[in-house]
Amino acid sequence: MRRFAAGVCLATTDGPAGARGLTVTSSCSVSADPPTLLVCLNTSSPQNQRFEANGCFALNVLSGGDEQLARAFAGEGGLDADQRFALGDWSKAETGAPILRSAAVAFDCRLIDTKIVATHRIIIGEVLAIAAQMEASSLVYLDQSWHSL
Ligand SMILES: Cc1cc2nc3c(=O)[nH]c(=O)nc-3n(C[C@H](O)[C@H](O)[C@H](O)COP(=O)(O)O)c2cc1C
């Protein structure tokens, strides 16, 4: 998988089950009409259950300048949810999910289905709103290093 160049995103949720955010590369578009995407979350982290419990999430596609955020949300420094979210500039989407203002594009999603495959739960979201910055670069992960494209 290290040879599989991938866009880096922060998957985020908030609601009755509490806030959660983590760095992901296993996300992709499923359908354009209706706009639908998926994210694969490791079931080994109990905090990832918050996505399903809240019923909503945002997929924040990182711009090239947000490597430090990507590292923090991947667990570097051992920060808790509040400390991680304090690092960025966030707004609240219609669903309640945290939207990163500096994201190249952020998708606000209603969670419509999930499926467990091997070690991961695939969460599928219907996109309700989009916030895009057309001039932003993209953060890409390849060979265990970060690249701005
Ligand atoms: C480049 C990169 C991509 C990652 N992609 C995913 C992913 O797609 N799904 C996932 O569940 N975890 C992924 N992770 C791991 C999570 O970011 C990490 O386990 C999590 O943030 C740890 O947080 P925790 O200590 O709060 O559990 C990735 C980590 C890195 C560095």
Ligand as a Chemical Component Dictionary entry (heavy atoms), coordinates in Angstrom:
data_LIG
# 
_chem_comp.id                   LIG 
_chem_comp.type                 NON-POLYMER 
_chem_comp.pdbx_formal_charge   0 
_chem_comp.three_letter_code    LIG 
# 
loop_
_chem_comp_atom.comp_id 
_chem_comp_atom.atom_id 
_chem_comp_atom.alt_atom_id 
_chem_comp_atom.type_symbol 
_chem_comp_atom.charge 
_chem_comp_atom.model_Cartn_x 
_chem_comp_atom.model_Cartn_y 
_chem_comp_atom.model_Cartn_z 
_chem_comp_atom.pdbx_ordinal 
LIG C1  C1  C 0 -1.311 8.502 6.048  1  
LIG C2  C2  C 0 -2.256 7.829 7.023  2  
LIG C3  C3  C 0 -3.442 7.295 6.550  3  
LIG C4  C4  C 0 -4.333 6.675 7.412  4  
LIG N1  N1  N 0 -5.505 6.177 6.923  5  
LIG C5  C5  C 0 -6.400 5.607 7.756  6  
LIG C6  C6  C 0 -7.647 5.132 7.266  7  
LIG O1  O1  O 0 -7.952 5.230 6.076  8  
LIG N2  N2  N 0 -8.509 4.573 8.148  9  
LIG C7  C7  C 0 -8.207 4.442 9.489  10 
LIG O2  O2  O 0 -9.029 3.923 10.247 11 
LIG N3  N3  N 0 -7.027 4.889 9.990  12 
LIG C8  C8  C 0 -6.117 5.467 9.144  13 
LIG N4  N4  N 0 -4.932 5.936 9.643  14 
LIG C9  C9  C 0 -4.650 5.789 11.076 15 
LIG C10 C10 C 0 -5.370 6.828 11.916 16 
LIG O3  O3  O 0 -5.153 8.147 11.475 17 
LIG C11 C11 C 0 -4.870 6.671 13.352 18 
LIG O4  O4  O 0 -5.007 5.333 13.742 19 
LIG C12 C12 C 0 -5.666 7.435 14.325 20 
LIG O5  O5  O 0 -5.647 8.800 14.100 21 
LIG C13 C13 C 0 -5.110 7.195 15.708 22 
LIG O6  O6  O 0 -5.887 7.964 16.570 23 
LIG P1  P1  P 0 -6.264 7.423 17.982 24 
LIG O7  O7  O 0 -4.965 7.352 18.697 25 
LIG O8  O8  O 0 -7.186 8.459 18.505 26 
LIG O9  O9  O 0 -6.958 6.110 17.764 27 
LIG C14 C14 C 0 -4.017 6.558 8.789  28 
LIG C15 C15 C 0 -2.811 7.101 9.266  29 
LIG C16 C16 C 0 -1.945 7.717 8.389  30 
LIG C17 C17 C 0 -0.651 8.302 8.910  31 
# 
loop_
_chem_comp_bond.comp_id 
_chem_comp_bond.atom_id_1 
_chem_comp_bond.atom_id_2 
_chem_comp_bond.value_order 
_chem_comp_bond.pdbx_ordinal 
LIG C1  C2  SING 1  
LIG C2  C3  SING 2  
LIG C2  C16 DOUB 3  
LIG C3  C4  DOUB 4  
LIG C4  N1  SING 5  
LIG C4  C14 SING 6  
LIG N1  C5  DOUB 7  
LIG C5  C6  SING 8  
LIG C5  C8  SING 9  
LIG C6  O1  DOUB 10 
LIG C6  N2  SING 11 
LIG N2  C7  SING 12 
LIG C7  O2  DOUB 13 
LIG C7  N3  SING 14 
LIG N3  C8  DOUB 15 
LIG C8  N4  SING 16 
LIG N4  C9  SING 17 
LIG N4  C14 SING 18 
LIG C9  C10 SING 19 
LIG C10 O3  SING 20 
LIG C10 C11 SING 21 
LIG C11 O4  SING 22 
LIG C11 C12 SING 23 
LIG C12 O5  SING 24 
LIG C12 C13 SING 25 
LIG C13 O6  SING 26 
LIG O6  P1  SING 27 
LIG P1  O7  DOUB 28 
LIG P1  O8  SING 29 
LIG P1  O9  SING 30 
LIG C14 C15 DOUB 31 
LIG C15 C16 SING 32 
LIG C16 C17 SING 33 
# 
